[in-house]
Every structure is written in structure tokens, then in C-alpha cells.
Amino acid sequence: MDNILQHFRPEEQEFITQVTDWIDDVTAMYTAKLTGFLDPRQVMIMQSIIGQNNDVKMQAEGLMPDAERQRVLIYPDYLVPQFDDFNIICYEMKYPSKFVQLHHPDVLGSLVALGLDRSKFGDIRLNERKIQFVAQKEVSNFIEMNLTAINKVKVHLSVISPTAELIVNDDVWIEQSETISSLRIDTVIAAAYSISRQKAAMLIQGGKVKVNYRLQESVSFEVDEGDLLSIRGQGRLAINVIAGRTKKDKIRVILSKLERKS
């Protein structure tokens, strides 16, 4: 266990312990375990741990093309997972888009306002005419009874087939190189978005920055290769490569920036 924990941050240890408990249950009971919708960092952690285990396997499914959030099935090696094992339902919402435009935060906020934990639903996709999202079948009746409006806009909710035409994520990541004095999160954000460190610090301390889907309010926190930052009002920032130091002892990093279109 200690060998596993040393590769991850302290704040991730609780999830790692949960994963090892799931593995123990599957091994002992010889039956599958299905998680809620996990973020990509959590899926990566599970892959790292289960990849070292010969007794169980895992498979992730989020239904949407290039799904970000996925349910994970941990299963004994005799089992061959089927799509139905993931217990995922897909919804499509239509609304008067000629008169009003709904956006990703509107839909996310409405689902959370119903009292649904983020693990209960997966990706949310939008285009000019409609909204699609996936959820756990376990909460489908609750969603269908309670999700009737978003931002006071009435919506019509219907279940669609997993084989229906699903909205494709057309976000584009733009790569850029920066030379920075340190890996402090305020320094990285300031360089990536061409803003002052003071403004970057205000974003961090104002609760507008997440690292690997966790709120991060310390300006002195140091990012690492593979980290994903979400900055409210700015977009997302991935730390692709930490490429070493220059002769002047600066740090070369390769970043990717994304701005959500919807």
C-alpha cells in the first residue's frame, strides 16, 4: 500500500484506499463492482493500481464519444463485460433555443441543485439545438420527475438510445511553451494566460481554480506533469511536459489550453 501511495498526492490517498477496498471485495466475493461516474484523474489512478493486480480487471465506459467522466467496472478475470453492466442512461433535452441559449454551467448547476452528487451523472454535451447528458440508471426516475426547467427555461427530457447520434466534443486544445521561474500554481497560470501573478493569486484564493478536479486555494501549490487545471472564467490548462531548466535556471514547460465552446 505504501508503494502505491508514494506515487500520488496526499489528498488522493482517501480515494486510493477506497479503490483497494473495492479490489479486495471483488477478489473475496468474486463478483463485479461498479463505480459512479469518475473524473479522468480517478480513472487514471484506478488503472495504475489495478494494472498491478493479476486477479481483477477494469473497464471504463462513459457512452459519449471521447467521454471525460466514466463509470468503471472492476471485475474478476472470468467475466466479459457488456454495455448493460454499466447501468448508464442517456438523455436528450430540447428547449426553445431560438429565444434563449443554455450553456454547460447552466445544465451542471441544475443537476447539482436537484441534490445529485457529481458521481451520479457523466458528460454533458450541447449544440445550438439540444442538450445531451448521461446518468446512472439508478437515479433515472428521480431525474425524470424533477428536471423540468433550467434557469427558468422549460425543457423537454427524453431517453435516447446509446446508438443514437450523440453530440461530439469539438473542443480544441492549443499547445504552447513557456519559460517560468517556478512551478507554483500562480506563476503557471500567470504565464499561460498573460496575466499578473496578483490576478492569478486572486483567482486561486477566490476559489476559482481546481487541480485534477479538486479545489486548490494555495498560491504556493506546485503543479506537476500531467496535472489538469480548471480556471473559472478562463478555461482549462494541462501541464503536458516539464522539460527541464535553462542555463538561467528557468523551467521550460509545455502546456495546452482549452476554452469550452458551449
Buried (B, 14 or more C-beta within 10 A) or exposed (E): EEEBBEEBBEEBEEBBEEBBEBBEBBEEEEEBBBBBBBBBBBBBBBEBBBEEBEEBBBBBBBBBEEBBBBBBBBBBEEBEBEEEBBBBBBBBBEBEBEEEEBBBEBBBEBBEEBEBEBBBBBBBBBEEEBBBBBBBEEBBEBBBEBBEEBBEBEBEBEEBEBEEEBBEBEEEBEEEEBEBEEBBBBBBBBBBBEBEBEEBBBBBEEEBBBBBBEEBEEBEBEBEEEBBBBBEEBBBBBBBBBEEEEEEEBBBBBBBBBEEEB
